[in-house]
Amino acid sequence: MRFGLRELIFLLVLIGMPIVAYLFVFSPNNDEIQKARSEVTTKQQKLGRLEAVTHQIDDLGREIERLTEVIALFEAKLPAQKEVEVILREVWELAAERDLNPRSVRTEELIQAERYSELPLKMEIVGDFDGFYSFLLDLERLSRITRVHEMKIKRSRFEDGVMEAKFTLTIFFEPAGDRLASL
């Protein structure tokens, strides 16, 4: 067999074909395959997060139902505006049962919210500390929602064992007309 220029060119073309195929076919395809794999991995991660969120949506539905029940419970504890006087009478009776003497009661400005209103009452009460403590416990046990804040207690300068308390008692109630709107 004779080895000439024609055979040498044939041999170079034969050796060059795999190199050219690798550079122009296999290498770009490998890059595309790698990109496709990374996209698949990213999409699988997103799918996993979506499944977790889907489970949370079910939990959120249950949580919304639970919170709706809690809101209904609190709204049931909100008296109508006309019942505020009844609550005030209950507070006075609690103070009288504990031998406390109310010195003054002043209503503050009514605070309106979307579904309830607040009526702050500035109160001054004089009496025995144990009676006052029992009075606060009784207020806490009321079936209606009340809040005591801005409390100042000091010992009486004139009598031993007697204290003076100044505090704000807030009564929460449902404004007139809201009960009809919720029914």
Order of alpha helices (4+ residues) and beta strands (2+ residues): alpha-alpha-alpha-beta-beta-beta-alpha-beta-beta-alpha
